[in-house]
Amino acid sequence: MNYKKATVVTTSAFSDIVSLLLMDAGSEGTSIVDAQDVREVLQDKRFWDYYDDALLTNDHNVYVSGYFPESFQPDNFLSELENLRSVGGDVGSLECTWTTLASSDWENEWKKYYKPIALDKVTIVPKWLSAKNAGIEVLLDPGMAFGTGNHETTSMCIRLLQRYDWTDKTVFDVGCGSGILGITAVKLGAKTCLMSDIDDNAVVASRENAALNGVSKQITVENRNLLDGTCGQADCIVANITADILLQLYQAIGKSVKSGGVVIISGLIHARADEVRDVYAATMRLEHALREGEWQAFAFRVL
């Protein structure tokens, strides 16, 4: 089955309205590409330690796309689109272009880029594949959440988790993304794992991946701040986030881990790694340090 992809050129102010028009016309989903959103996110240092200036495009157009069956007749939609001009305000050009996509181009093509990833005793396996001699197998459907095992920051956390015995231990996964780290901890013997993320997509993905691995009873996933002092203390906290947030959370992380427990942190580019390591090492004992590509990760023992 083929699909028609409609892409409308508009502005930030009208992107949601155009998206609604596409959905009302029968689109099976919409996507919005807004360079201004990219600029705002990349320039917010709470979430990014560095970025490529090439991402800060000077294109101020917004591109809203919808997907329709090949038989879709666009006349009514195009009329509704043209009526936007009478609303007033800067609606952009409202130019609409059409392309034809095979179903595999947008449903399955992305899957070919995921392969089983062997990380010492653990193998991360996309749910639509199988792996021989996988050892401890963690099934994963990445969905829209970060954390597939492909990225160095994630793989280092998984390697560090394997250096400890988690039998009957409790783990907090802060910023859980796809849930891969908390699920791995449980597969390595942890009794329970409490995971959190502020992204709704991550919460959904983590719950689905926990069910996929048969560990839902041992895992709780919440959209909240785990380190607000209401969740007690864990034997381990694993946090794969950015340097600035790890610095902000330093005291809260220390208070949320039992004496003698373990803190695993990742998401640190080389330029920021020493700064974060030294802050944590002031009250914790550094036990392991890993480097992969442009990234570093550390495991500390809470004193």
N, C-alpha and C positions, 0 to 999 in steps of 0.2 A: 504493500500500500504506500502511495506517495502522499505527501503533504504540501500544502501551500504555506509559505512563510511570508507574512506581510510585515514590512518594516516602515514605520511612520517617523518622519523627522519633525520633532516638536521642541518644546522648552521644558525646563524643570518644573515650572508652575503648572503646566498642562499634562505632564507625563502620566499622572495617575488617572486623569480623565480619559486620555487616549487609551490607556490600559483597560479601563472599564468598558469603553466602546468596543474594543476588540473582544473582550469576554462576552459582552451582550450579543455580539454578532456570532458567537459560537466558538471562539478560540479555545483550544484545549490547554491553554496556558499562555502566559505572557512573560517577557523579559524586558528590563529597562537598562539601557547603557547610558549613564549620565556621568560625563567627565567631572562635573562639579562634585559629585559624591565621592569620586576617586580622590580628587584633590583634598577634600576635607578629611577623609579617612587617613590618607597617607601623611598629612601634615599634623595629625594628632599623635604626638610622641608617646601617649599612653599605650598605644597599640602597635607602633612600628618603631624599630630602632634605626632602620635605614630604608631607603627606597631609591629606585632608579628614576632620575629626573625625567626620563623619556616617558614615564607614565603620566606626567603632568601635561597632558595634551592641551593645545590651545583651541581645540574644537569645542565650541560652546553649544553645539547641537545636542539634543537628547534623542536617542533612537529606541523606539518602543516596538517590540515585535510580538506577533501572535501567530498561532499555528492552526491551520484549518484543513479539513479533508480536501482532496484534490478536486472534488466536485463543487466546492463552495463557490457561490456567485456573490461577488463583492459589491454589487450596485448599491444596496441599502446601506452597507457599512460606509462606503465612500460618500454617500449623501450625508449621513450623520457626521462624518468627519468634517465635511465642508461647512456644516452648520455651526461648527465651533467658532468660525470666524466672526459670527454675529454676537458672540458672548462678550467680546472686548478683551483687551490685553494682548500680550505677545504670545501667540500660539505657535510661532515658528512657521516654516514653509508648509507643513502638513503634507509634504511630498510622500507618497506611498509607493514602495517598490515591492515586487513579488518575485519570489524564487521558489523552485520546486525541490523538495527534499525527499529522498527515499526514507522509509521509516527507520532503517538501520542507521541513517546519518545522525539522528537525534535521540534514538531510543537505546541503541546497543553499541554504537561505534566506540564510545568512550571506554567501554569495558576492556577493550584489547590492550589498554595501557596498564592494566593491573595484573600482576603476576604474584604467585606465592613468594613471600619474603622470609627467608630463613635467618633468624637472629639467635644464634647459639641454640639453646634447647627449645625455643619457641619459634613457630612458623605462623606468620599471618597469612591467611588464605581467603581471598575474595569468595563470597558465598556461592558464586556460580562456577567455581573451579574446584578441583581436588588436588591434593599433594601427596606424593609418596614419601614415606619415612618422615612425616611432618613433626614427630615428637609431640610437644604440647601444642595443639592446634587451636588457634584463635580465629574463628570465622568472622568476616567483616563485610558489611555492606556500607561503604563510605557515605552514601547519601549526599547531603549538602554540608556535612560537618567536617572539620579539619581532623586529621589523624588517620593515616592509612598504613603507617610503618615505612612508607617510602621516604619520608622526610627524616633527615639526620636527627633532628631534635626528638622525634618520636622514637626512632630506633635506639638511640642512646638511653632513653628512659627504660625501654624494655630490657636492654642489656644490663642496666644497673639493677633493675628489679630482680633479675636472676642471680644476683650475687648475695642474696639474703634468703633466709628461711622464713616464709610467711605463714607457716602452719598455725592455724587458729588465731591469726593476728587481724587487726582492723586497719583499714586503709581509707584515707580521704584522697580523692582525685579532684584537684581544684582546676577548673577550666577543662572539663573532660572531653570536649570535642565529640568524636565518634564513640567514646567510651573504651577505646582500645587499651588504655593503660590500666584502668580499674578492672576490666575483664581479665587482662593478663595477670594481674595480682591475684585475683580469685582463682584462676586456673593454676597459679603457682602455689596455692594452698591457703590463701587468706580466707578467714571466716566470713567477713563481710567487707563491703566497700560502699562508702557513701560518696557519690559523685555530684558535682554541681557545674553549671555553666549559665551564663547570662543570655545565651543564644537559644531561642526556642527550638531551632533546627537541631542543635546539638543535643538538647534534652530528648527529643524524639528519637534521633539516631542512636543515642546511647541506650535507651530503653529497648529499641528494636534489636540492637546488636547483643544486648544481654540476653534477650529471649532466644536469639539465634544460637547462642552458645549454651543455652540451658542453665544460666546462672542468675535468672531474674530474682529468685528467692534470696539470694545473697547480696544483691545490689539494689541500692536506692538511688534514684536520679532526681535531682531537684533543680529548679531554676531559682537560685538564691546564692547568697554569700555564705559559704560553709564556715568561714572564719570569724563569725560574729560572736563567738563565745557560747552559743546555745547548743552546740553539737557534741560537747565534751572533748575528749582527747583520743587520738588514734595512735596506733603503733607506727604508722608511716603516713607521710603526706607526699604525694607526687604532684608536681606542678610544672607543666610544660607551657609557659607563657612568656612574656617579654621581660627584659631587664628592669624597666621602670616599675612594672607591676610587682615583680618579685621584691624589689626594694621597698615598695609601699607596704607589702604584706609581710615583711620580715618579722616584725614583732608578733603579729597575729599567728603566723605559722609556728613560731617558737612556742607560743602558749597552747597551740592545738595539738602538739605531739607529746606523748608521754616521755618522761625521763628515760633515756636509753633508747628512744625510738630513732627512726630514720627519716631524713628529709631528702628527697630527690628533686632537683630543680634542673630545668633545661629551657631552651629557647634563647640562648645567650650567644650573640655574635662575639667574635674574638675581641673586638674593641671594647665591649662592656663586661666581659667575663671576669676579669681580675677584680673590678670594682664590686661586683655582686658577690663573688667568692669571698673577698675580704670581710664584707659586712656579715655574712653568715658565719664565717670562721671565727668571729669574735666571741661567739657563745656556743659554737658547735664544733665538733672535730671532723675535719675533712677526711673521708675514708677512700673515696674514689673520684677520679676526674677522667673524663673522656673528651676526645676531640674528633669530630667528623666533618669534613668539608670546611665550611666557614663557621661552624658552631661548636659550642662546648656544653657539657653537662656535669653536674656534681652530685655526689651523695655524701651527706653529713650525718654524724651521730649526735643526737641531742644530749648534752651533758647534764 
